Amino acid sequence: MLSFFVPIALVLALVVAPATAARAGQASDQLKVQIDRVVKAIEDPDLKKESRALERRKSVRKIAEDIFDFGETAKRSLGRHWLARTPAEREEFIGLFADLLERSYISKIELFNGEKIQFVGDTPDGDQTIVRTKILTRQGTEVPVDYRMLKKGGDRWLVYDVMIEGVSLVANYRTQFNKIIQTSSYQELVKKMKTKQEEFLEQEKQQQQQQTQTKRTS
């Protein structure tokens, strides 16, 4: 079964309060701004109310779109199979991938609090850079998280991959997608992605109905 998950360390990295960087570069500065936006959204007293859960998630999802280059992440995750796709197939795949990754991220984002992130520094290489960070958990352990970022549209930096303790998010998905395509077909992969998308939509529909019922009885 296709598993769209966001590693716990990645969720932590995007919801924790940022610390001061030792050597901040442009990419680090931009990433910190976006993390601040996530923190404010999930800590907003009004948005914390259960009756505004969907609104809160929409707010966080919008920020995720400003953090990730979903097109680049989707392309790299599909790997060699990307070349065989038509323009229409590529557009569809990017849309499905972005939607499912965002929903997986948002479904877990509210589970954590109290962690810290330390920006260690940047390793620039032309239009690409690696922003190195460490997650400082409440238990006192450190989790290295490196963001691979790409410069887009002038001076804007977007994340296209995340390395958590040396394990690549893109490589994880590439292995999963490649296995499905090789054992079945690309069409089967898309079918599984659409099924997963429908499951998320049904969950959101049920949550919305529950919130509406709660408002009526309160």
Secondary structure, DSSP 8 states (H G I E B T S, - for coil): -------HHHHHHTTSEE---SS--HHHHHHHHHHHHHHHHHH-TTTTSGGGHHHHHHHHHHHHHHHB-HHHHHHHHHGGGGTTS-HHHHHHHHHHHHHHHHHHHHHHHTT--S-EEEEEEEEEETTEEEEEEEEE-TTS-EEEEEEEEEEETTTEEEEEEEEETTEEHHHHHHHHHHHHHHHT-HHHHHHHHHHHHHHHHHHHHHHHHHHHHHHHH-
